[in-house]
Amino acid sequence: MPNDDLTAVDHAQASAVDTAEAHEPRPRKIPRIVVLGGGTIGLYSARRLRRRMGKREVAIVVVDPRPYMTYAPFLPEVAAGSIDGRNVVAPLRQALKGVDVLQGRATSIDHADKRIEITPQQGEPYEISYDQLVVGLGSVSRTLPIPGLAEQAIGFKNVEEAVAVRNHVINRLDVASSTWDVELRRKMLTFTFVGGGFAGIEAIAEIEDMAMDAIKRYDSITPDDLRFVMIEGADRILPELSLPMAEYALEELKRRGIEFHLSTFLSSCVDGHVVTSTGVEFDTETLVWTAGVKANPVIGESDLPVDKMGRLTVLPTLQVARDGVVVPDAWGAGDCAAVPDLVNPGSFCPPNAQHAIREAWLLGDNLAAELQGGELKEYKHKSVGTVASLGLYKGVAELFGHFKFRGFAAWAVHRTYHGGAMPTFNRKLRIFMGWFDQFVLHRELVSLGSIHDPRAEFRHASLPPKKQVDAEKKDEQRGETVGKPGPA
Ligand SMILES: Cc1cc2nc3c(=O)[nH]c(=O)nc-3n(C[C@H](O)[C@H](O)[C@H](O)COP(=O)(O)OP(=O)(O)OC[C@H]3O[C@@H](n4cnc5c(N)ncnc54)[C@H](O)[C@@H]3O)c2cc1C
């Protein structure tokens, strides 16, 4: 069983061995805090707690399948090539000094026994124990059983997806400019997005802006050849903004030629043939799913209390609570938790980075206070507003409920706000320097060929020339849809 002289990895391995041999646990000298998820909540709360309590007072272990935290508000700009994907992630081991990082997926939580099962990328699942648990597991894409969706679509929740979408879109331009098949060209140049919330609108706007910029280098593609389609179930876009500002954004995007189907649902997309609930049909090779998120399902499968939407139920102190009664030694916040909004009584804080960062700070403070016998505080934050980028030098922003910005001013507010919020000085500097480079040298618009299947050429080289062409075609067909291996 883990003892306090071991690092977290040793703890984990020792724990796995001990589980098998059924040893009795030895008492720990200092409490161990396990933080599930190294995203906004995980990174900021672990950092805050480490600042409040030294390594001799508390051991902190962060568990995440990725070795980095992703600053998601910048994903649309990654997909548009305005920011390098590596610059929107903060490596956990670098950002979390004095904290152990375990790379693996939490696959089961047993809070009654205070044990977590972790499944590493390679090797057998193992268990670790804890004294206090912080749940910052975030959300996952909310998908629906729509025919063809799982095979054709890609989500837009992480940096890998954003980079894949960017490479795929530029690759489609490259390939479409080299074919005379009219139907195939049309399919390749039709880019479809489902879900007109913040992520979807920023993604379609940024990518359309990039594509329009990119085709200036293609003699055979004109702006009229590109078709960008947004399918949204509600009768408006951007519910996070006031109606007049959301309508401004809608008109601006329509003016740029983006096609909107509001009050419309995706009914089917088998083999890239889109059919909507209003009877519209067309072919597409790019289907990006941004139609909402749900709390990480690992929580719903645990013995922790969840609401009807599968979110962890917590008090304003961010302590987990069942029917208002504190569940000892468990904390939660962010997209996976229903955090009461004390500014708007009766409602819950919206799942966004603005709240998540502040909740994480308070969670770190409260956890330190709990361990040191201090007083817990309640989470209360009045939103400073909403900012969205709609492409290079274009945006929409609403601050403090009164100040409204459009176009360049809103875009500048967006860049300044999120550039400042990006964790670590290293990443902030890289992002600002990248923007400066881009301003001087123009946006980078190259798709690195088969980056998503780097072994393809080597595989083909082992075949005779005729078979190489067949294999390339097969790979191309497999890679037609964004996210699948093949040229991207
Ligand atoms: C495309 C996009 C654009 C956005 N734009 C904005 C914006 O403009 N403004 C804004 O305020 N907010 C925005 N958001 C929302 C914001 O990013 C989230 O609300 C915020 O990141 C939530 O923080 P979190 O810690 O709860 O979740 P996350 O930051 O998502 O962290 C969850 C972590 O849990 C890890 N994890 C998942 N499953 C497991 C597991 N089984 N075991 C261990 N770890 C696991 C994940 O790898 C991840 O690191 C955007 C989100 C997206 C996707």
The ligand as a Gaussian input file, in Angstrom:
#p B3LYP/6-31G(d) Opt

LIG

0 1
 C      -14.360000      24.669000     -28.458000
 C      -14.594000      25.282000     -27.117000
 C      -14.608000      26.664000     -26.998000
 C      -14.822000      27.252000     -25.756000
 N      -14.836000      28.617000     -25.676000
 C      -14.984000      29.197000     -24.478000
 C      -14.937000      30.613000     -24.368000
 O      -14.761000      31.319000     -25.360000
 N      -15.075000      31.146000     -23.131000
 C      -15.250000      30.382000     -22.005000
 O      -15.342000      30.937000     -20.896000
 N      -15.329000      29.038000     -22.085000
 C      -15.202000      28.428000     -23.291000
 N      -15.254000      27.068000     -23.380000
 C      -15.590000      26.258000     -22.179000
 C      -14.408000      26.030000     -21.258000
 O      -13.276000      25.624000     -21.971000
 C      -14.805000      24.983000     -20.218000
 O      -15.962000      25.425000     -19.552000
 C      -13.718000      24.749000     -19.187000
 O      -12.551000      24.279000     -19.798000
 C      -14.205000      23.722000     -18.139000
 O      -13.148000      23.338000     -17.304000
 P      -13.135000      21.871000     -16.646000
 O      -11.894000      21.787000     -15.835000
 O      -14.430000      21.604000     -16.012000
 O      -13.034000      20.901000     -17.881000
 P      -11.799000      20.701000     -18.858000
 O      -10.959000      21.918000     -18.926000
 O      -12.377000      20.176000     -20.136000
 O      -10.940000      19.563000     -18.145000
 C      -11.383000      18.237000     -17.993000
 C      -10.148000      17.364000     -17.933000
 O      -10.536000      16.065000     -17.561000
 C       -9.764000      15.146000     -18.293000
 N      -10.473000      13.869000     -18.307000
 C      -11.539000      13.503000     -19.039000
 N      -11.908000      12.247000     -18.733000
 C      -11.044000      11.822000     -17.778000
 C      -10.914000      10.606000     -17.034000
 N      -11.750000       9.602000     -17.210000
 N       -9.923000      10.525000     -16.134000
 C       -9.070000      11.567000     -15.907000
 N       -9.164000      12.731000     -16.577000
 C      -10.130000      12.847000     -17.499000
 C       -9.637000      15.781000     -19.663000
 O       -8.535000      15.252000     -20.409000
 C       -9.449000      17.232000     -19.276000
 O       -8.074000      17.558000     -19.147000
 C      -15.041000      26.436000     -24.617000
 C      -15.018000      25.042000     -24.734000
 C      -14.796000      24.467000     -25.976000
 C      -14.770000      22.959000     -26.088000

